[in-house]
Amino acid sequence: MRIAMHQPHYLPWLGLIDKVDRCDLFVVLDHVQYERKGWQNRNYVASKNGPVLLTVPVIQQSRDERIMDKLINNSQPWREKHRRTLADHCYRGAPFWGEFGPEIIRVYEAEWESLADLAMATVRFALDAFGVSTPVVRSSDLGEFPGQKSELLAQLAAKAGATTMLSGDGARGYVDPETFRRYGVEVEWQNFQHPEYPQRSRKGQDFLPRMAALDLLLNVGPEGMERVRAARTPDAGG
């Protein structure tokens, strides 16, 4: 069984969706430390003037806070700002806004306290919209694990019954394949290749990669997932 793991990301990018699509089980690392200035609470969307960064404000308490404990700062009007950016400035005229826009708007009509819950809602929306049916579990539901870094990930993989872990290339600096082998798990590297596709708001301008996955969804539709799959190299897992 191939497993993949990643922290919950607000408005996940295509590389995360691709990773989930390639595996048999996806573990959301919600019990690990929250990364300040990371991607758990923000991502880019495309506009005619370039990328727009949408950030969910969070309450700063301890540097050791886990993602699952991180609270949103709702004293700031972030929901209305994000809704307006998506609905009025970036995607109102996109080919698939009519189909998926109402569901996106519902995310911003709900009340959110937990960053992890909000992030998971946006991940779940993207997976469902693209037809990715991989089971998803939270690491906090799998038990307590004493390890750190590779040891922790290997323990999680073994607990989930994995024989292979699919890891993003950005993790090469801290994922140790030998540690995983001690737990009976092999490491595969994702080698994600970003597809290009029409971006309505960018007509006549350079393509903007690494936007939130909803950029592909709203411009191309659910079949955009086939572009992601077609871009995979022959030696990539899945």
N, C-alpha and C positions, 0 to 999 in steps of 0.2 A: 504494500500500500504506500502510495506517495502522499506525503503531507507537505503543507506549506504553512508558514507562520509570518505574521506581521502585526505591528501595532495598529489599532483602529485609526483610520485617517478620515477626516472630514472631506467630503467630496473627493473620493479616491481617484487617482490617476490611472491610466490604462495599464501601466506596468503591474499594478496590484490586481486589477481585474484579470489580466492575462495569467498571473501566477495562480489565482484561485481556480481559473478554468482548467489549468493543467493538472490539478491534483485531485486526490480522492477525499481529502479532508482538509479544511482550512481552520487553523487555530488563530484566533484573535488574541494577541498578547496584551491583554488589558491589565494584568497584574504587575507589569514592569514599570520602572520609573518614567514619569512624564518628562519629555524632552522640551526644555525651553527653546524657543526659536526653531522648533522642529516642524513637522508637517501634520501632527495630530489634530491641530485646530485651524488649518488654513490650506488653501490651494488656489491655483490660478484658473480663470476662465478667459475666453477670448473675446475681444471687442475689436472694432474697426481701428481703434487707436493703439492696439497692442494688448498684452496680458494685463488682467485686472486681478489683484490679490484680494481674496475674501478671507478675512480672519475672524474667528469666533473669540471674543474676549473671555479670558478666564481669570478666576480669582487666585492670586498668588498667596500661598500659605507657606508650606515648607518646600525646600529644594528636593526633599525625598518623597514627595507625593507620588503615588501610583496613578496611572492613567484612570483606573476604575474609580478613584476617589476625587478626580479633578472636577471642580464645579465651574459652571459658566457664569460670567459676570453679566447678569441680565439688567444691571443698571444702565447699560449702554444699549442703544436701539439697533443692535446688530441684525436682528431678524428682518426688520423692514429694509435696512440697507441692502442686505443680501438678496432679498426678494426683488427689490427694484432693479438691482444690477442685472439679475438673471432675466427677469420678465420684461423689463422696459428697455434696457441698454444693450444687452448682448444677444438674446435668443428669441425675442418676440416673433420675429419673422422667419425663424429657422424652420426647415421643412417638417420637422417632427415635434415642434413646440405644441401644436394642437393636440397631439396624442399624449405627450408626457408632461407638458407644462402644468396641468392641474395637479398632478400628483407631486410634482416638485414644489408647487406653491403650498400644498398641505403641510409639507415639512416645516415651513416657516409660520404656519398658523398654529402649530402646536407649541405647548410650553415645554421647555427643556431646562433641566437643572444639571444633569450629568453630561459632560463632554463625551464620554464613551458611548452613552446611549444615542446621542445625536450623531456621532460619527458612524456608529453601527447602522443607524437608520439610513444614512446616505449610501453606505456600502451595500446594504441590503437592497435598496432601490436600484442601484446600478446593476447588481448581479441579476435581479429579477428581470429588469428591462432588457438585458442582453441575453436572457435565457440560460444563465449559468446556474446549474442546479447543485453544485458541490455543497455538501453539508458544512455548516459553519458552527464552531463551538468557541467559547471563551476560555482562555487559560485559567481564569479564576474559578471555573467550574470543574477543573480537572484535579484539583488538590494543591498541596503545598510542595514546592520544590526548592531544595537548599542550594542548588548550584548557581553559578554565575556565568554569563556569556554563553560560550559553546556548551558548557556542562549543563546549564539550565535548559537550553534548547534541545539538547540530546535527551535529557530526562523527559521532557515533554513529549518528544517524538516517540520515545520508547513506551511511555504510558499510553499513548494513543494507538499503539500497535503498528507504527510505521516501519517500513523497511527502507524507505528513501525519503530524504527531505529535499525539496526544491527550494533553492535559495537565490535571492537576487544577487546580481554581480557586485552591488555596492557593499555586500557583507563579506567579501573575500578577505578583508583585513582582520576580521574577528571570528569568522566561522572556521573552526579547525576540523577538517574531515576525520582526522585520527580519533578525536574525542568521540565523534558520532559512531565510528566503527566499533569502539569499545561497548557501545550500547546496541550494536547490531543494525546500525542505520547507515546507509550510504548517502553522500551529498551529491546532488546534481545542481548545476548552475543554470539559471534561467536564460541568460543571454537575450534579454528582451530587445526586439527590433521594433521601433515605433513606426506604424504605418502612416502614410500621408492620405488625406481625404479632403474633399471640398469643405471649406469653412465659409459659410454664407457671409459672415460679418467681415471677412478678409478678402473679398473679391479684388483681384488685381494686385494683392499684396503677398508677401512671403508667408508660407505656412508656419503656424505657431505650434510646435510640438510640446508635449508634457503638460497639456492642459488637463483639467478634471475630465474624467471619462464621459461625463454628460455632454461634453463638447462633441465627441464622436456620435453619441446617441442622438442628439438633437439635430445634427447636420446630416447624418446618414441613416439613422434608425437602428433597430436591433440587428439587422444584417451586417452592421459595421463590425460585429464580433468576428465575422468571417475574414475581414481585412486584417484583424489582429492575428488570427490563426495563420493566414496565408503568409504573413511576414516572418513567421518563425523560421529559424535556420534548421536544416535537416538534422543536425546533431543535438538540437534542443529537446529537452524532455517533453513528453506529451505530444 
